[in-house]
C-alpha cells in the first residue's frame, strides 16, 4: 500500500497536476521496567522505600520525554527511531532522592523495544556503624574479630573493630564508606579457634547512616550465620576442585571453587558449607577429616557445598561433593591408662584425642592410671586390676604369712603372700611344732651333717628335733665327709683347710716352723719372723742376724774383708788383722822421719756426748818426710795426745777404733781399743802413737798428703776431721 501511494505521488509530481501532502516519519515505542539490585541487606536508618520513579529520555536530535511511575512498567510511544539515553531517579514519599539508574535503548521504527533500567544507590560516601556482641563466658583464651567488607569490584577492605572483652562487645564506625553494595563478613575467634560469625549484604547510600548490631552465636563453634537470601532464578554455575565425589578422606584436602563461565558479575564471595553448616569463606578451603567427624557414627557420608554470592545479592550459585570418613570408636579415658569407664561416653575419631583415648572398656577408677583391667595388683588398698577384689594374695609388696591356728606367733610351713594378716595366715615365722598348742612354738633350724662333727653344710631345714642327717645346729662345714674338718678345729700343717676359713696351712698352724724375712736370699733373715708350714714369700731363712738384708754378701756367716763394711754382722768393721798395718809380718823399712808439735797443721777438739762421760782430746798431724831407701812400703807416724784438760769421771766411752784415710786411697785402722787415754783432774798428758804403713810410690814423696782421721765408738762416729799437711 505504501509503495502504491508513493508511485501515485510520484506520478502526480511529475505531472504537476496534483499537490501531494508530506508523509509522516514512522515512530517506535519503549516499554521501560525497573530492577533494583537488592538481596537481604542492612538498610540505612533512612526511608529507602521507593514512592515514585521519574524517567527522562533523550533521543535523536532534540527529542526527549519525561514520565513517572510507581514502579510499574512504563510504555512510551511515538519515539523517534535511534539511540535513547534513559535516566531514572527514585524518590521516597518525602521526595528524597534515594536511587538512580541509567540505561541505553535502541528504538526501532514501528517496533516496541523492552528495556530494564538497573536502579542503584546514589554515588558518594555514606556512614556505617556496626556492633557485634557475644557470650563472654564462651571465650576461654582471648577474643578476636576478623572482618572485611567486599565491594562489587576491587579488593576487600579490612574492618578494624574495637574490642571490649570484659563486656563481650566489638564496635566499628566509618563515616566515609563509598555508596554501593557490599558483602560484610564478621568472624569471632577464641585465640586461633573460630567461634562463629555473620555474612550479610550491606547497602550504603550517600548521606544517611547504615547501622546494625549482631549477636554472634558461640554455641556452635566454627559455624557462620549466612543472612543472604538465595536467588536461584538466574544461578551462577560453580565447580569444586580438589575433592571428588565418593572419596574417602583420612587426612585433609585443599579444595577450591570457581565460576565456570567467568561471567562478569564483579566480586564473588564463596561460603563453604559442611553438612549444611557454613564453616568458612574464601575461594579455597582445606577440609579435614576432623572437621567432618560425627562423634556418633563410625562411617558417614558427608557433603561439602560451596555457595557463590555476588556482592549485590542478585545472583548466587552452588556446587557440592560427597565424601566419607571412617573413624575408630574411642572411650572417654580420664586417667589416660587406655581403658574407658563408660560405654555412654564415646567418640568416633581418626586418632585418639584426649580425653577420648581409651580403646577398651572396664576401668573401675578413671581417675587413677594405675587402676585398669590387667594392671598388677599392689598392696595399696585399691582394686588395681578391676577384678572386684582388693589387695588379693600375691599382690606386689605382699608379705609371707604362715598358717597359725593357735595364734602363738608361729605357723606351720603352709604359707601365703598377703598384704596383711588374712584369717589364720597371720604368723611371720614358720615351724610351729604343734599348731594346736600355743605353748609350743617354732621349730629349730638343723643343718645337714653327714660326718656328724657338729657342723653342717648350708642345707638346712626347720624341724622340731634332729631329723636324719639334719642334726647340726651350726653350719659352715667345708668338707662334710671328714669329721676332722670343720670351723671348730685348729689349722694343721697338712695341706688341708682344716678350719674351713678358706685358707690352707696358714701362719701359726699346728706343726709350723719359724722362718725369718730374707730379702737378699743369703740364708740369713732379719729379726722379722713368722711361723709357717713351709717357706712363704720372703719368709724363707731359718737363721736370723742379717744386718744388711739388701746385700747377700753380708750376713753372720760371711768372712770379714777389708772393705769398710761389717761383713759378718758382729758390730765391727774390718776387725782383726784384715787391714792392720801394725801387725807383725810386715817388712819394716824404717825411713827417716821427723815429728814436732810445732809442725802440726791443725788441732781438733773431740767431743763425745754421753750421760756419764765427755772427751776433750786433740789430734796433731805433723810433717812427714819420706826418703826412699828400698822396697815399696813406708811408714807414716801420727800421734793422739791427751791435753790434760779437766774432765768428769773416767772416760769409759773412749774411742774403740781409729780410722785413717790417707790421700783417699787407703783406709787403715788401729784395731785395738785405745785405753791409754784418760782425762781427769791431775791426770798427766798421755799419748799413743801408731805407725800407719802404706804403699807409696816415689811420685808421692814430697807432695801434699791429706790424712782423714775418725774416732769410732762401736758404729758411732765420735769425731771426724780432714787435716792437711805438706809432705
C-alpha positions, 0 to 999 in steps of 0.5 A, a space after each residue: 500500500 505504501 509503495 502504491 501511494 508513493 508511485 501515485 505521488 510520484 506520478 502526480 509530481 511529475 505531472 504537476 497536476 496534483 499537490 501531494 501532502 508530506 508523509 509522516 516519519 514512522 515512530 517506535 515505542 519503549 516499554 521501560 521496567 525497573 530492577 533494583 539490585 537488592 538481596 537481604 541487606 542492612 538498610 540505612 536508618 533512612 526511608 529507602 522505600 521507593 514512592 515514585 520513579 521519574 524517567 527522562 529520555 533523550 533521543 535523536 536530535 532534540 527529542 526527549 520525554 519525561 514520565 513517572 511511575 510507581 514502579 510499574 512498567 512504563 510504555 512510551 510511544 511515538 519515539 523517534 527511531 535511534 539511540 535513547 539515553 534513559 535516566 531514572 531517579 527514585 524518590 521516597 514519599 518525602 521526595 528524597 532522592 534515594 536511587 538512580 539508574 541509567 540505561 541505553 535503548 535502541 528504538 526501532 521504527 514501528 517496533 516496541 523495544 523492552 528495556 530494564 533500567 538497573 536502579 542503584 544507590 546514589 554515588 558518594 560516601 555514606 556512614 556505617 556503624 556496626 556492633 557485634 556482641 557475644 557470650 563472654 563466658 564462651 571465650 576461654 583464651 582471648 577474643 578476636 574479630 576478623 572482618 572485611 567488607 567486599 565491594 562489587 569490584 576491587 579488593 576487600 577492605 579490612 574492618 578494624 573493630 574495637 574490642 571490649 572483652 570484659 563486656 563481650 562487645 566489638 564496635 566499628 564506625 566509618 563515616 566515609 564508606 563509598 555508596 554501593 553494595 557490599 558483602 560484610 563478613 564478621 568472624 569471632 575467634 577464641 585465640 586461633 579457634 573460630 567461634 562463629 560469625 555473620 555474612 550479610 549484604 550491606 547497602 550504603 547510600 550517600 548521606 544517611 547512616 547504615 547501622 546494625 548490631 549482631 549477636 554472634 552465636 558461640 554455641 556452635 563453634 566454627 559455624 557462620 550465620 549466612 543472612 543472604 537470601 538465595 536467588 536461584 532464578 538466574 544461578 551462577 554455575 560453580 565447580 569444586 576442585 580438589 575433592 571428588 565425589 565418593 572419596 574417602 578422606 583420612 587426612 585433609 584436602 585443599 579444595 577450591 571453587 570457581 565460576 565456570 563461565 567467568 561471567 562478569 558479575 564483579 566480586 564473588 564471595 564463596 561460603 563453604 558449607 559442611 553438612 549444611 553448616 557454613 564453616 568458612 569463606 574464601 575461594 579455597 578451603 582445606 577440609 579435614 577429616 576432623 572437621 567432618 567427624 560425627 562423634 556418633 557414627 563410625 562411617 558417614 557420608 558427608 557433603 561439602 557445598 560451596 555457595 557463590 554470592 555476588 556482592 549485590 545479592 542478585 545472583 548466587 550459585 552452588 556446587 557440592 561433593 560427597 565424601 566419607 570418613 571412617 573413624 575408630 570408636 574411642 572411650 572417654 579415658 580420664 586417667 589416660 591408662 587406655 581403658 574407658 569407664 563408660 560405654 555412654 561416653 564415646 567418640 568416633 575419631 581418626 586418632 585418639 584425642 584426649 580425653 577420648 583415648 581409651 580403646 577398651 572398656 572396664 576401668 573401675 577408677 578413671 581417675 587413677 592410671 594405675 587402676 585398669 583391667 590387667 594392671 598388677 595388683 599392689 598392696 595399696 588398698 585399691 582394686 588395681 586390676 578391676 577384678 572386684 577384689 582388693 589387695 588379693 594374695 600375691 599382690 606386689 609388696 605382699 608379705 609371707 604369712 604362715 598358717 597359725 591356728 593357735 595364734 602363738 606367733 608361729 605357723 606351720 610351713 603352709 604359707 601365703 603372700 598377703 598384704 596383711 594378716 588374712 584369717 589364720 595366715 597371720 604368723 611371720 615365722 614358720 615351724 610351729 611344732 604343734 599348731 594346736 598348742 600355743 605353748 609350743 612354738 617354732 621349730 629349730 633350724 638343723 643343718 645337714 651333717 653327714 660326718 656328724 662333727 657338729 657342723 653342717 653344710 648350708 642345707 638346712 631345714 626347720 624341724 622340731 628335733 634332729 631329723 636324719 642327717 639334719 642334726 647340726 645346729 651350726 653350719 659352715 662345714 667345708 668338707 662334710 665327709 671328714 669329721 676332722 674338718 670343720 670351723 671348730 678345729 685348729 689349722 694343721 700343717 697338712 695341706 688341708 683347710 682344716 678350719 674351713 676359713 678358706 685358707 690352707 696351712 696358714 701362719 701359726 698352724 699346728 706343726 709350723 716352723 719359724 722362718 725369718 724375712 730374707 730379702 737378699 736370699 743369703 740364708 740369713 733373715 732379719 729379726 722379722 719372723 713368722 711361723 709357717 708350714 713351709 717357706 712363704 714369700 720372703 719368709 724363707 731363712 731359718 737363721 736370723 742376724 742379717 744386718 744388711 738384708 739388701 746385700 747377700 754378701 753380708 750376713 753372720 756367716 760371711 768372712 770379714 774383708 777389708 772393705 769398710 763394711 761389717 761383713 759378718 754382722 758382729 758390730 765391727 768393721 774390718 776387725 782383726 788383722 784384715 787391714 792392720 798395718 801394725 801387725 807383725 809380718 810386715 817388712 819394716 823399712 824404717 825411713 827417716 822421719 821427723 815429728 814436732 808439735 810445732 809442725 802440726 797443721 791443725 788441732 781438733 777438739 773431740 767431743 763425745 756426748 754421753 750421760 756419764 762421760 765427755 772427751 776433750 782430746 786433740 789430734 796433731 798431724 805433723 810433717 812427714 818426710 819420706 826418703 826412699 831407701 828400698 822396697 815399696 812400703 813406708 811408714 807414716 807416724 801420727 800421734 793422739 795426745 791427751 791435753 790434760 784438760 779437766 774432765 768428769 769421771 773416767 772416760 769409759 766411752 773412749 774411742 774403740 777404733 781409729 780410722 785413717 784415710 790417707 790421700 783417699 786411697 787407703 783406709 787403715 785402722 788401729 784395731 785395738 781399743 785405745 785405753 791409754 787415754 784418760 782425762 781427769 783432774 791431775 791426770 798427766 798428758 798421755 799419748 799413743 802413737 801408731 805407725 800407719 804403713 802404706 804403699 807409696 810410690 816415689 811420685 808421692 814423696 814430697 807432695 801434699 798428703 791429706 790424712 782423714 782421721 775418725 774416732 769410732 765408738 762401736 758404729 758411732 762416729 765420735 769425731 771426724 776431721 780432714 787435716 792437711 799437711 805438706 809432705 
